[in-house]
């Protein structure tokens, strides 16, 4: 009987192995009746047949159940009849009848369903042919990840006239139709679906959209698995009013601290701006047909405290991100994905100067070296605008060492950069800034420190156009000399308060008043060119006071904080000795709390002391819970948009900036959730952007419908997501 029972394991479609590997494993068989026939030589088990495989006295999980099982010795084949059920730890087969040739491992199953537990995927048909070890051929069959119930049609399935299934690989379908219940929704002449948890190349489900500007649109992603650590996705698509588009994404993961993502969108656009149909209504008409957005980020750790970072953001025109904000390859989703993965996103879609940087940093015990290439993609197409200078390269060396065993440290910051631009002035700049700093021991409960430094900035000028040549000759030399003085005094008072909470915790409160004097004055030079923002840094003769309050929850008698529950409140103001009649800045208030009831809250405002009331508001609130509800609110108000903190009184009469942004995602029921995103300008009293999304969550599929409106376009999106089919997995680092 052993050869018969071992043969059953061979033809099992869930764990195909060679029979020689399993013949030594014992089986246990129970049946109502066992019969042996000599001509032809055949063994028959009838009535409630159950076969279980054992290894070292314990079941392996492999079992076969049927009403009748026949083993033909001469043909070395097995047939099973009546409620055939084969199962192991990886999946199972249900059929009314099955036959397998044990030598070629080929055969058939009638009225059969194959189920793969790892992917929750099943295939069913009237006839399933077994064509080899782990391979099957199905005629007029269906594939789905929905639970299969007797006499009930699955919520979704993919039907194919000719289906080939290879275990732990693909299901390939010809003349495939995607069906909701039994209703065909769309047709594809060919389709490949990965049917295992490992990443597999294949077609992902498309995104459908409709827009006033774009017309009807479809994007059909195709995932390509290059290796466990490298993959790419292509996004071919078409907009009826604009033409074909192609997008792509490449990802790699070298190790746990080294990864990169490169994405690109390209559109050969049939639509142009006209005076009657100006997308941004800004009087700047876009006429280019070749439109693109190339973006990417990378972090790489070479070891030994040597790291690199890449930020790439190149755009064909200033309207591109505004026109293509939504969808699977739009700005909003891409920016969110990069924020989640790299903890840094892209500049706002309205910013016309796009920063591109490659940074390399090396840190020693007391010294740091930083190198950078900085390129600015200038999207402004306006006369009279000077191109921003590119830093190619910029190298900074900084360090700090104790001086002669005294309470004095010698610090230095050295910065060299070569600035290039095709119009305007560029050249070399060398910034030398040595300083002395250290503590001042005045009183036991008073902390004090100082910094004294001399900054020398050298310019070797290179003009790049006629206007610049009229001001400077090639090779002209200029310099600036500045001295810097800073003195800080502070003290800290703290106390813990036992409070009656569920965890019996203590509230720790610390208050820290601080006074700082800052002096930065130019003593020589002048007339130097402006190459970047650092050349615009103002002189200072300021006195700043601040009062900081810190609140922290601790367990009684312990120094460790309780999770991340903390808050702080800061009040500060600056007095400018050189300001004349209005030397006081606005009083700044800043409050932050996080970790309490899954809430993060940050609010800052400034109060004018010269009768302008509140001049700024900045509010950020975020909430997340384990149920999947999310809430975020951002409110920004600035009475004088052109000035930076600290805010001194100005005579400006320009328009203020005031806008509010928010998004909500909440689970209404077990099956439905709602997403709402909005941005509203209170300055112009108009909606900047708003999106409403409704998501239906089925155990085996998800569908999202989103409607979006902005100042120039209305659009709709429909996105399918099927559990276990066509979803690429996360990258794996080598060795993990």
C-alpha positions as CSV (number, residue, x, y, z in Angstrom):
1,X,0.0,0.0,0.0
2,X,2.9,2.4,0.5
3,X,3.5,3.1,-3.2
4,X,-0.1,4.0,-3.7
5,X,-0.2,6.4,-0.8
6,X,3.1,8.0,-1.6
7,X,1.8,8.6,-5.2
8,X,-1.0,10.8,-3.9
9,X,1.5,13.3,-2.6
10,X,3.2,13.5,-6.0
11,X,0.1,14.6,-7.9
12,X,-1.0,17.1,-5.2
13,X,-1.1,20.5,-7.1
14,X,-0.2,22.5,-4.0
15,X,3.3,21.2,-3.1
16,X,4.7,19.5,-6.2
17,X,7.8,17.3,-5.4
18,X,9.4,14.2,-6.8
19,X,7.9,10.9,-5.5
20,X,11.3,9.6,-4.6
21,X,11.6,12.3,-1.9
22,X,8.4,11.2,-0.2
23,X,8.2,7.4,-0.5
24,X,9.7,6.9,2.9
25,X,7.1,9.0,4.6
26,X,4.3,6.8,6.1
27,X,0.6,7.3,5.4
28,X,-2.5,6.5,7.3
29,X,-5.6,5.4,5.3
30,X,-9.1,4.9,6.5
31,X,-12.0,3.7,4.2
32,X,-15.1,1.7,4.4
33,X,-13.7,-1.0,2.1
34,X,-10.3,-1.8,0.4
35,X,-10.2,-4.1,-2.7
36,X,-7.2,-5.4,-4.7
37,X,-7.7,-6.5,-8.4
38,X,-5.1,-8.6,-10.3
39,X,-6.0,-8.0,-14.0
40,X,-5.6,-5.2,-14.6
41,X,-3.6,-4.8,-11.3
42,X,-5.5,-2.2,-9.4
43,X,-6.1,-1.2,-5.7
44,X,-9.4,0.5,-4.8
45,X,-10.4,2.3,-1.6
46,X,-14.1,3.0,-1.3
47,X,-16.4,5.0,1.1
48,X,-15.2,8.0,3.1
49,X,-11.6,7.6,2.0
50,X,-9.1,9.7,4.1
51,X,-5.4,9.6,3.6
52,X,-3.0,11.5,6.0
53,X,0.7,11.7,5.7
54,X,3.0,11.5,8.8
55,X,6.6,12.4,9.5
56,X,8.2,11.3,12.8
57,X,4.8,10.4,14.2
58,X,3.1,13.8,13.5
59,X,0.8,14.7,10.6
60,X,2.6,16.8,7.9
61,X,-0.7,18.6,7.1
62,X,-1.1,16.9,3.7
63,X,-4.3,14.9,3.4
64,X,-6.7,13.5,0.7
65,X,-10.4,12.9,1.0
66,X,-12.7,11.3,-1.5
67,X,-15.5,8.8,-1.9
68,X,-13.4,6.4,-4.1
69,X,-9.7,6.2,-4.9
70,X,-8.2,3.8,-7.6
71,X,-4.5,3.2,-8.1
72,X,-3.7,1.5,-11.5
73,X,-0.3,-0.3,-11.0
74,X,0.2,-0.9,-14.8
75,X,-0.3,2.7,-15.9
76,X,1.1,4.1,-12.6
77,X,-1.9,6.4,-12.4
78,X,-4.4,7.4,-9.8
79,X,-8.1,8.3,-10.1
80,X,-10.3,9.8,-7.4
81,X,-14.1,10.2,-7.5
82,X,-16.8,12.0,-5.5
83,X,-16.1,15.1,-3.3
84,X,-12.4,15.0,-4.0
85,X,-10.6,17.3,-1.5
86,X,-6.8,17.6,-1.3
87,X,-5.2,20.0,1.2
88,X,-2.0,20.9,2.9
89,X,-0.6,23.9,4.8
90,X,-0.3,25.9,1.5
91,X,-3.8,25.5,0.0
92,X,-6.3,23.0,-1.3
93,X,-8.2,21.5,-4.3
94,X,-11.9,20.7,-4.6
95,X,-13.2,18.6,-7.5
96,X,-15.8,16.0,-8.3
97,X,-13.2,13.8,-10.1
98,X,-9.5,13.7,-10.8
99,X,-6.9,11.6,-12.6
100,X,-3.1,12.0,-12.6
101,X,-0.3,10.1,-14.4
102,X,2.3,9.7,-11.7
103,X,5.3,9.5,-14.0
104,X,4.5,12.6,-16.1
105,X,2.5,14.3,-13.3
106,X,-0.2,15.2,-15.8
107,X,-3.9,14.7,-15.7
108,X,-7.2,16.5,-15.1
109,X,-9.8,17.6,-12.5
110,X,-13.5,18.1,-13.2
111,X,-15.7,20.7,-11.6
112,X,-12.5,21.8,-9.8
113,X,-11.3,24.8,-7.7
114,X,-7.7,25.4,-6.8
115,X,-6.9,27.7,-3.9
116,X,-3.5,29.2,-2.9
117,X,-3.5,30.3,0.7
118,X,-0.4,32.6,0.5
119,X,-2.2,34.9,-2.0
120,X,-5.8,34.1,-1.2
121,X,-6.2,33.4,-4.9
122,X,-8.4,30.7,-6.4
123,X,-9.0,29.3,-9.9
124,X,-12.1,27.3,-10.9
125,X,-13.5,25.7,-14.1
126,X,-15.5,22.7,-15.4
127,X,-12.2,21.1,-16.5
128,X,-8.7,21.9,-15.2
129,X,-5.9,20.1,-16.9
130,X,-2.7,19.4,-15.0
131,X,0.1,19.9,-17.5
132,X,3.2,19.3,-15.3
133,X,4.7,19.9,-11.9
134,X,2.8,22.9,-10.6
135,X,1.4,23.9,-14.0
136,X,-2.3,23.9,-15.2
137,X,-4.4,24.7,-18.2
138,X,-7.9,25.9,-17.8
139,X,-10.5,26.4,-20.5
140,X,-13.3,29.0,-19.8
141,X,-12.2,29.4,-16.2
142,X,-12.1,32.2,-13.6
143,X,-9.6,33.6,-11.1
144,X,-10.5,35.6,-8.0
145,X,-9.4,36.5,-4.5
146,X,-12.9,36.6,-3.1
147,X,-14.1,33.9,-0.8
148,X,-15.8,31.2,-2.8
149,X,-19.3,30.2,-1.5
150,X,-21.5,27.5,-3.0
151,X,-24.2,28.8,-5.3
152,X,-22.8,32.4,-4.9
153,X,-21.0,34.4,-7.6
154,X,-17.8,36.1,-6.3
155,X,-17.9,39.9,-6.1
156,X,-15.1,40.1,-8.7
157,X,-13.4,37.7,-11.0
158,X,-11.3,37.6,-14.1
159,X,-12.6,35.1,-16.7
160,X,-10.4,33.7,-19.4
161,X,-11.1,31.6,-22.5
162,X,-7.6,30.1,-22.3
163,X,-5.9,30.2,-18.9
164,X,-2.4,28.9,-18.0
165,X,-1.4,28.8,-14.4
166,X,2.1,28.2,-13.0
167,X,2.3,27.9,-9.3
168,X,4.5,30.6,-7.5
169,X,4.6,32.4,-10.8
170,X,1.8,33.7,-13.1
171,X,-1.7,33.2,-14.3
172,X,-1.8,34.0,-18.0
173,X,-5.2,34.7,-19.5
174,X,-6.2,35.1,-23.1
175,X,-9.4,36.9,-24.0
176,X,-9.9,38.0,-20.4
177,X,-12.9,39.8,-19.0
178,X,-13.0,41.5,-15.7
179,X,-16.4,40.9,-14.1
180,X,-18.2,42.4,-11.1
181,X,-20.5,39.6,-9.9
182,X,-21.3,38.0,-13.3
183,X,-21.4,41.2,-15.3
184,X,-18.4,41.9,-17.7
185,X,-16.9,45.3,-17.1
186,X,-14.0,45.5,-19.5
187,X,-12.1,43.2,-21.9
188,X,-8.4,42.6,-22.4
189,X,-7.0,40.4,-25.1
190,X,-4.2,39.2,-22.8
191,X,-3.5,39.5,-19.0
192,X,-0.9,38.2,-16.6
193,X,-1.6,38.1,-12.9
194,X,1.1,37.3,-10.3
195,X,-0.1,34.5,-7.9
196,X,2.5,34.5,-5.1
197,X,3.7,36.9,-2.4
198,X,7.0,37.5,-4.0
199,X,7.2,40.4,-6.4
200,X,6.3,39.5,-10.0
201,X,6.1,41.5,-13.2
202,X,2.6,42.0,-14.5
203,X,-0.2,44.4,-15.5
204,X,-1.7,46.3,-12.6
205,X,-5.3,47.5,-12.6
206,X,-5.9,50.8,-14.5
207,X,-7.0,54.3,-13.4
208,X,-9.9,55.9,-15.2
209,X,-10.5,59.6,-15.1
210,X,-12.6,62.3,-16.7
211,X,-11.7,66.0,-16.8
212,X,-12.8,69.3,-18.4
213,X,-9.3,69.9,-19.6
214,X,-8.0,66.3,-20.2
215,X,-11.2,64.6,-21.4
216,X,-11.4,60.9,-20.8
217,X,-8.2,59.3,-19.5
218,X,-6.9,55.9,-18.8
219,X,-3.5,54.9,-17.2
220,X,-2.6,51.2,-17.1
221,X,0.4,50.5,-14.8
222,X,2.8,47.7,-15.7
223,X,5.1,46.4,-12.9
224,X,8.5,45.0,-13.8
225,X,10.4,43.0,-11.1
226,X,14.1,43.4,-11.8
227,X,15.3,41.8,-8.5
228,X,14.2,41.7,-4.8
229,X,16.0,45.0,-4.4
230,X,15.2,46.7,-7.8
231,X,12.0,47.2,-9.6
232,X,10.2,49.6,-11.9
233,X,6.7,50.5,-12.9
234,X,5.6,51.9,-16.3
235,X,2.4,54.0,-16.6
236,X,1.3,54.2,-20.2
237,X,-1.8,56.3,-20.6
238,X,-3.9,58.4,-22.9
239,X,-6.0,61.6,-22.5
240,X,-8.6,62.2,-25.2
241,X,-8.1,66.0,-25.2
242,X,-4.3,65.9,-24.8
243,X,-2.8,62.8,-26.3
244,X,-0.6,59.9,-25.1
245,X,1.5,60.1,-22.0
246,X,4.1,57.8,-20.4
247,X,5.3,57.8,-16.9
248,X,7.8,55.5,-15.1
249,X,9.1,54.8,-11.6
250,X,12.4,53.1,-10.7
251,X,13.2,52.0,-7.1
252,X,16.1,50.4,-5.4
253,X,17.0,49.4,-1.9
254,X,20.7,48.7,-1.3
255,X,20.5,48.3,2.5
256,X,18.3,49.5,5.4
257,X,19.8,53.0,5.2
258,X,20.3,53.3,1.4
259,X,17.5,53.6,-1.1
260,X,16.4,55.7,-4.1
261,X,13.4,56.5,-6.2
262,X,13.3,58.1,-9.7
263,X,10.1,59.0,-11.4
264,X,9.2,60.7,-14.7
265,X,6.1,61.9,-16.4
266,X,6.1,62.8,-20.2
267,X,3.2,64.1,-22.2
268,X,3.1,65.2,-25.8
269,X,0.4,67.7,-25.3
270,X,-2.2,68.7,-28.0
271,X,-3.6,71.4,-25.8
272,X,-2.0,74.9,-25.6
273,X,-2.8,78.0,-23.6
274,X,-4.6,80.8,-25.5
275,X,-5.6,84.3,-24.4
276,X,-9.2,83.0,-24.2
277,X,-8.2,79.9,-22.3
278,X,-5.2,80.7,-20.1
279,X,-5.0,77.9,-17.5
280,X,-3.5,79.9,-14.6
281,X,-5.2,83.2,-15.7
282,X,-1.8,84.9,-15.2
283,X,-1.2,86.2,-18.7
284,X,1.7,83.8,-19.2
285,X,0.7,81.5,-22.1
286,X,2.2,78.1,-22.2
287,X,3.0,77.1,-25.8
288,X,5.3,74.1,-25.4
289,X,4.1,70.6,-26.5
290,X,6.8,68.5,-24.9
291,X,5.9,68.5,-21.2
292,X,7.5,66.5,-18.4
293,X,8.2,66.2,-14.7
294,X,11.4,64.4,-13.6
295,X,11.7,63.9,-9.8
296,X,13.5,61.6,-7.4
297,X,15.2,61.2,-4.1
298,X,18.0,59.0,-2.8
299,X,19.7,58.4,0.5
300,X,22.9,56.4,0.7
301,X,25.0,55.4,3.6
302,X,28.6,54.5,2.5
303,X,29.5,53.6,6.1
304,X,32.2,55.2,8.3
305,X,30.0,58.3,8.7
306,X,29.9,59.1,5.0
307,X,26.4,59.8,3.6
308,X,24.9,61.1,0.4
309,X,21.5,62.7,-0.5
310,X,20.0,63.4,-3.9
311,X,16.9,65.6,-4.5
312,X,15.8,66.0,-8.1
313,X,12.9,68.2,-9.3
314,X,12.9,69.2,-13.0
315,X,9.7,70.5,-14.7
316,X,9.0,71.6,-18.3
317,X,6.7,74.5,-17.4
318,X,5.2,76.3,-14.4
319,X,1.6,75.0,-15.0
320,X,2.4,71.2,-15.1
321,X,2.1,70.4,-11.4
322,X,-1.1,72.6,-11.2
323,X,-2.7,70.8,-14.1
324,X,-1.7,67.3,-13.0
325,X,-2.1,67.2,-9.2
326,X,-4.4,64.2,-8.8
327,X,-4.3,60.6,-9.7
328,X,-1.7,57.8,-9.3
329,X,1.1,59.8,-11.0
330,X,0.0,63.3,-9.8
331,X,1.8,65.7,-7.6
332,X,-0.3,65.2,-4.4
333,X,0.1,61.4,-4.2
334,X,3.8,61.6,-5.3
335,X,4.6,64.2,-2.7
336,X,2.9,62.2,0.1
337,X,4.7,59.0,-0.9
338,X,8.1,60.7,-0.9
339,X,7.3,62.3,2.5
340,X,6.5,59.0,4.0
341,X,9.5,57.2,2.5
342,X,12.3,59.9,2.7
343,X,10.8,62.3,5.3
344,X,11.1,65.1,2.8
345,X,8.8,66.1,0.0
346,X,8.9,68.6,-2.8
347,X,8.4,72.3,-2.9
348,X,4.8,73.6,-3.3
349,X,3.4,73.1,-6.8
350,X,3.3,76.9,-7.2
351,X,7.0,77.6,-6.6
352,X,8.7,78.5,-9.9
353,X,12.3,78.0,-8.7
354,X,12.8,74.3,-8.2
355,X,15.8,73.2,-6.2
356,X,17.9,70.2,-7.3
357,X,20.8,69.1,-5.0
358,X,23.4,66.4,-4.6
359,X,24.9,66.4,-1.2
360,X,27.9,64.5,0.3
361,X,28.7,64.6,4.0
362,X,31.6,63.2,6.1
363,X,31.8,63.5,9.9
364,X,34.8,63.0,12.1
365,X,35.0,63.3,15.9
366,X,35.4,67.1,15.9
367,X,35.1,68.1,12.2
368,X,32.5,67.9,9.4
369,X,32.9,68.2,5.7
370,X,29.9,68.9,3.4
371,X,29.9,69.1,-0.4
372,X,27.0,70.1,-2.5
373,X,26.0,70.7,-6.1
374,X,22.9,73.0,-6.3
375,X,21.0,73.6,-9.5
376,X,17.9,75.7,-9.8
377,X,15.3,74.9,-12.4
378,X,13.9,78.3,-13.3
379,X,10.3,78.0,-14.6
380,X,9.8,81.8,-14.9
381,X,9.3,82.8,-18.5
382,X,9.3,86.6,-17.8
383,X,11.6,89.3,-19.2
384,X,13.9,91.0,-16.7
385,X,14.1,88.0,-14.4
386,X,17.7,87.1,-13.6
387,X,18.6,83.4,-13.5
388,X,19.4,82.2,-10.0
389,X,23.1,81.3,-9.6
390,X,24.0,77.6,-9.5
391,X,26.5,76.4,-6.9
392,X,28.8,74.0,-8.7
393,X,30.2,73.0,-6.3
394,X,29.9,74.2,-2.7
395,X,32.2,72.8,-0.1
396,X,32.0,73.6,3.7
397,X,34.3,72.5,6.4
398,X,33.4,73.1,10.1
399,X,34.8,72.0,13.4
400,X,35.4,72.7,17.1
401,X,38.3,71.9,19.4
402,X,39.1,72.9,23.0
403,X,41.8,75.5,23.2
404,X,44.7,75.0,25.6
405,X,42.7,73.1,28.2
406,X,40.8,76.3,29.0
407,X,36.9,76.7,29.1
408,X,37.3,78.1,25.5
409,X,36.5,76.3,22.3
410,X,37.9,77.3,18.9
411,X,35.3,76.8,16.2
412,X,35.6,77.5,12.5
413,X,33.3,77.5,9.5
414,X,34.9,77.6,6.0
415,X,32.7,77.7,3.0
416,X,33.8,77.8,-0.7
417,X,31.4,78.0,-3.7
418,X,31.6,78.6,-7.4
419,X,28.5,80.3,-8.7
420,X,27.5,79.9,-12.3
421,X,24.7,81.5,-14.3
422,X,24.3,82.1,-18.1
423,X,23.3,85.7,-17.4
424,X,24.3,88.0,-14.6
425,X,27.3,87.8,-12.3
426,X,28.9,84.7,-10.9
427,X,32.3,83.7,-9.7
428,X,34.1,82.3,-6.7
429,X,33.2,83.0,-3.0
430,X,35.3,82.0,0.0
431,X,33.7,82.5,3.4
432,X,36.1,82.2,6.5
433,X,34.5,82.4,9.9
434,X,36.7,81.5,12.9
435,X,35.2,82.1,16.4
436,X,35.8,81.6,20.1
437,X,33.0,80.4,22.3
438,X,32.5,78.9,25.8
439,X,30.7,79.1,29.1
440,X,30.8,82.0,31.5
441,X,30.6,81.0,35.2
442,X,28.9,83.9,37.0
443,X,26.4,82.4,39.5
444,X,25.5,78.8,40.5
445,X,22.0,79.0,39.1
446,X,22.7,81.1,36.0
447,X,23.9,79.6,32.7
448,X,25.9,82.0,30.4
449,X,27.8,81.6,27.2
450,X,29.5,83.7,24.6
451,X,30.6,83.7,21.0
452,X,33.1,86.1,19.4
453,X,34.0,85.7,15.8
454,X,35.4,87.5,12.7
455,X,33.9,86.7,9.3
456,X,35.8,87.4,6.1
457,X,34.1,86.9,2.7
458,X,36.2,87.0,-0.5
459,X,34.7,87.4,-4.0
460,X,36.5,86.6,-7.3
461,X,33.9,88.0,-9.8
462,X,33.1,86.6,-13.2
463,X,30.4,88.5,-15.3
464,X,28.3,86.6,-17.8
465,X,26.6,89.3,-19.7
466,X,27.0,92.9,-21.0
467,X,25.2,94.5,-18.0
468,X,27.4,92.7,-15.5
469,X,30.6,93.5,-17.5
470,X,29.7,97.2,-17.1
471,X,29.9,96.8,-13.3
472,X,32.7,94.3,-12.9
473,X,35.7,93.1,-14.9
474,X,36.4,89.5,-15.3
475,X,38.6,88.5,-12.2
476,X,37.6,91.6,-10.1
477,X,38.1,91.1,-6.4
478,X,35.8,92.3,-3.6
479,X,35.6,91.5,0.1
480,X,33.4,91.9,3.1
481,X,34.5,91.9,6.8
482,X,32.0,91.4,9.6
483,X,32.4,90.8,13.3
484,X,30.0,88.7,15.3
485,X,29.2,88.8,19.0
486,X,26.7,86.8,20.9
487,X,26.0,86.6,24.6
488,X,23.4,84.3,26.2
489,X,22.2,84.0,29.8
490,X,19.5,81.6,31.0
491,X,18.3,79.6,34.0
492,X,16.0,76.6,34.4
493,X,13.4,76.0,37.2
494,X,11.6,72.7,37.3
495,X,9.2,70.6,39.4
496,X,7.3,67.4,39.2
497,X,3.6,67.1,40.2
498,X,1.9,63.8,41.1
499,X,-1.4,63.6,39.2
500,X,-4.1,61.0,39.5
501,X,-4.2,59.3,36.1
502,X,-4.8,55.7,35.1
503,X,-1.0,55.1,34.9
504,X,-0.2,57.0,38.1
505,X,2.1,59.4,36.3
506,X,3.9,62.6,37.3
507,X,3.7,65.9,35.4
508,X,7.1,67.4,34.9
509,X,7.2,71.2,34.3
510,X,10.3,73.2,33.5
511,X,10.5,77.0,32.9
512,X,13.5,78.5,31.2
513,X,13.8,82.3,30.8
514,X,16.6,83.3,28.4
515,X,18.2,86.6,27.3
516,X,20.4,86.8,24.2
517,X,22.4,89.7,22.7
518,X,23.3,89.4,19.0
519,X,25.6,91.8,17.1
520,X,26.6,91.4,13.5
521,X,28.2,94.4,11.9
522,X,30.2,95.0,8.7
523,X,33.5,96.7,9.2
524,X,35.0,96.8,5.8
525,X,34.5,96.1,2.1
526,X,31.1,96.6,0.5
527,X,30.0,96.7,-3.1
528,X,30.2,92.9,-3.3
529,X,27.7,91.0,-5.6
530,X,24.7,89.1,-4.4
531,X,25.2,85.5,-5.3
532,X,22.7,83.8,-3.0
533,X,20.6,84.5,0.2
534,X,23.6,84.5,2.5
535,X,24.8,87.7,0.8
536,X,21.5,89.3,1.8
537,X,21.8,88.4,5.5
538,X,21.1,91.7,7.4
539,X,23.3,93.3,10.0
540,X,22.0,92.9,13.6
541,X,22.2,94.7,16.8
542,X,19.5,92.8,18.7
543,X,18.5,91.9,22.2
544,X,16.1,89.0,22.4
545,X,14.3,87.6,25.4
546,X,12.3,84.4,25.5
547,X,10.4,82.3,28.1
548,X,10.2,78.6,27.4
549,X,7.9,76.2,29.2
550,X,8.2,72.5,28.9
551,X,5.6,69.9,30.0
552,X,6.3,66.2,30.2
553,X,4.6,63.1,31.6
554,X,6.8,60.8,33.6
555,X,6.4,57.8,35.9
556,X,7.0,58.8,39.5
557,X,10.6,58.4,40.5
558,X,11.7,57.9,36.9
559,X,13.6,60.1,34.4
560,X,12.2,58.4,31.3
561,X,9.3,60.2,29.6
562,X,6.0,58.3,29.3
563,X,5.8,57.5,25.6
564,X,6.1,60.8,23.6
565,X,3.6,62.9,25.6
566,X,5.0,66.4,25.8
567,X,4.2,70.1,25.3
568,X,6.0,73.3,25.2
569,X,5.1,77.0,25.2
570,X,7.5,79.7,24.1
571,X,7.1,83.5,24.2
572,X,9.8,85.7,22.6
573,X,10.5,89.2,21.4
574,X,13.4,91.1,19.8
575,X,14.6,94.7,20.5
576,X,16.5,96.3,17.6
577,X,18.9,99.0,18.9
578,X,19.3,100.5,15.3
579,X,15.6,100.5,14.4
580,X,14.7,104.1,15.4
581,X,11.1,104.9,16.4
582,X,9.8,101.3,16.5
583,X,12.5,99.1,17.8
584,X,10.4,96.2,19.2
585,X,9.4,93.3,17.1
586,X,6.0,91.5,17.4
587,X,5.6,89.3,20.5
588,X,5.8,85.7,19.2
589,X,3.8,82.9,20.9
590,X,4.3,79.3,20.0
591,X,2.6,76.3,21.5
592,X,3.1,72.6,20.6
593,X,1.7,69.4,22.1
594,X,2.0,65.8,20.9
595,X,1.3,62.3,22.1
596,X,-2.0,63.0,23.9
597,X,-4.9,61.0,22.6
598,X,-3.2,60.5,19.2
599,X,-3.2,64.3,18.6
600,X,-0.5,66.6,17.4
601,X,-1.2,70.3,17.7
602,X,1.1,73.2,16.8
603,X,0.1,76.9,16.9
604,X,2.1,80.1,16.5
605,X,1.1,83.7,16.4
606,X,2.6,87.1,16.7
607,X,1.2,90.3,18.3
608,X,2.2,93.7,17.2
609,X,3.0,96.2,20.0
610,X,2.3,99.2,17.7
611,X,-1.5,98.7,17.1
612,X,-1.6,96.2,14.3
613,X,-3.0,93.5,16.5
614,X,-2.2,89.9,15.5
615,X,0.0,89.8,12.4
616,X,0.6,86.1,11.8
617,X,-1.2,82.8,12.5
618,X,0.2,79.3,11.8
619,X,-1.9,76.3,12.9
620,X,-1.2,72.7,12.3
621,X,-3.3,69.9,13.8
622,X,-3.1,66.2,13.1
623,X,-5.0,63.2,14.5
624,X,-4.7,59.5,13.7
625,X,-6.3,56.5,15.4
626,X,-6.0,52.7,15.1
627,X,-9.4,52.5,13.3
628,X,-7.9,54.3,10.3
629,X,-9.4,57.7,10.9
630,X,-7.1,60.6,9.9
631,X,-7.6,64.4,10.3
632,X,-5.2,67.3,9.4
633,X,-5.8,71.0,9.4
634,X,-3.4,73.8,8.3
635,X,-4.2,77.5,8.7
636,X,-1.7,80.2,7.6
637,X,-2.1,84.0,7.9
638,X,0.5,86.7,7.3
639,X,-0.4,90.3,7.2
640,X,2.9,91.2,5.5
641,X,3.8,88.2,3.2
642,X,7.2,89.7,2.2
643,X,8.9,89.9,5.6
644,X,10.4,87.1,7.7
645,X,10.6,86.4,11.4
646,X,11.1,88.2,13.7
647,X,8.4,90.5,12.4
648,X,9.2,94.2,12.8
649,X,6.6,96.9,12.1
650,X,6.6,98.0,8.4
651,X,4.7,100.6,6.4
652,X,3.7,98.0,3.7
653,X,0.1,98.2,2.4
654,X,0.2,95.1,0.3
655,X,-2.4,92.3,0.4
656,X,-2.2,89.8,3.3
657,X,-1.9,86.1,2.8
658,X,-4.5,83.9,4.4
659,X,-5.4,80.3,3.5
660,X,-6.7,77.1,5.1
661,X,-6.0,73.5,4.0
662,X,-7.5,70.4,5.5
663,X,-8.0,66.7,4.8
664,X,-10.2,64.1,6.5
665,X,-10.3,60.4,6.1
666,X,-12.8,58.4,8.2
667,X,-14.3,55.0,8.1
668,X,-18.1,55.4,8.0
669,X,-18.8,51.7,8.2
670,X,-17.0,48.4,7.8
671,X,-17.3,48.7,4.1
672,X,-17.3,52.5,3.3
673,X,-14.8,55.3,4.1
674,X,-14.7,58.9,3.0
675,X,-11.8,61.2,2.0
676,X,-12.1,65.0,1.8
677,X,-9.2,67.3,0.9
678,X,-9.6,71.1,0.5
679,X,-7.6,74.3,0.2
680,X,-9.3,77.7,0.4
681,X,-7.9,81.2,0.0
682,X,-9.5,83.5,2.5
683,X,-7.6,86.4,0.8
684,X,-9.4,86.0,-2.5
685,X,-12.4,84.2,-1.0
686,X,-12.2,81.3,-3.4
687,X,-11.5,77.6,-3.3
688,X,-8.0,76.7,-4.5
689,X,-8.6,73.0,-4.6
690,X,-11.1,70.5,-3.3
691,X,-11.4,66.7,-3.6
692,X,-14.0,64.3,-2.4
693,X,-13.4,60.5,-2.4
694,X,-15.6,57.6,-1.5
695,X,-13.9,54.2,-1.0
696,X,-15.7,50.9,-0.8
697,X,-13.7,48.2,1.1
698,X,-14.6,44.7,0.2
699,X,-12.6,41.8,1.7
700,X,-11.3,40.9,-1.8
701,X,-11.3,44.3,-3.6
702,X,-11.4,48.0,-3.2
703,X,-12.8,50.7,-5.4
704,X,-12.2,54.4,-5.0
705,X,-14.1,57.2,-6.7
706,X,-12.7,60.7,-6.4
707,X,-14.1,64.1,-7.7
708,X,-11.7,67.1,-7.8
709,X,-12.3,70.7,-8.5
710,X,-9.8,73.6,-8.7
711,X,-9.8,77.1,-10.1
712,X,-9.4,75.8,-13.7
713,X,-10.6,72.2,-14.0
714,X,-13.1,69.6,-12.7
715,X,-12.0,66.0,-12.8
716,X,-13.1,62.5,-11.8
717,X,-11.1,59.4,-11.0
718,X,-11.9,55.8,-10.6
719,X,-9.3,53.4,-9.2
720,X,-9.6,49.6,-8.7
721,X,-7.5,47.7,-6.2
722,X,-7.8,43.9,-6.0
723,X,-6.6,41.9,-3.0
724,X,-3.8,39.5,-3.9
725,X,-3.7,40.3,-7.6
726,X,-1.4,42.7,-9.4
727,X,0.0,44.5,-6.3
728,X,3.8,44.8,-6.2
729,X,5.4,44.2,-2.8
730,X,7.9,46.3,-0.9
731,X,11.6,46.1,-1.8
732,X,14.0,43.9,0.1
733,X,17.5,44.9,0.9
734,X,20.3,42.4,0.0
735,X,20.9,40.1,3.0
736,X,17.6,40.9,4.7
